[in-house]
Amino acid sequence: QVQLVESGGGLVQAGDSLRLSCAASGRTFSSYSMAWFRQAPGKEREFVAAIRWSGAPTYYADYVKGRSTISRDNAKNTVYLQMNSLKPEDTAVYYCAADPSRRLDLSRGSLRYVYWGQGTQVTVSS
């Protein structure tokens, strides 16, 4: 069992930056591929970014590509999402998720991600 705890969300202005963190419990974090998803009010949850258990490759959704960076520190059992040039449409609850399958390919869908955090709210004002 893995527990994931997100932090780093908040209220910011358009153009600002935020770094989200997701701390994982357990000794097997380094074997999990990790991802960030988000869900805005009234919308379905959508993929944001993913990183393989080995640290590479990384995948991004088109709407955050070039503005966001996913990274991980396996020694700290933590995955990060650095978001720059934030836009009001980035407003959502951001969730981190863990895929324990050790598959080489990364998934943009939610089904392979077995463990989920409780989410952290990001609000971007215009």
ABEGO torsion letter per residue (X at the ends): XBBBBBBGBEBBBBGBBBBBBBBBBEAAAAABBBBBBBBBBGBBBBBABBBBAAGOBBBBBAAABGABBBBBBAAAGBBBBBBBGBBAAABBBBBBBBBAAGBABBBABAAABABBBAEBBBBBBX
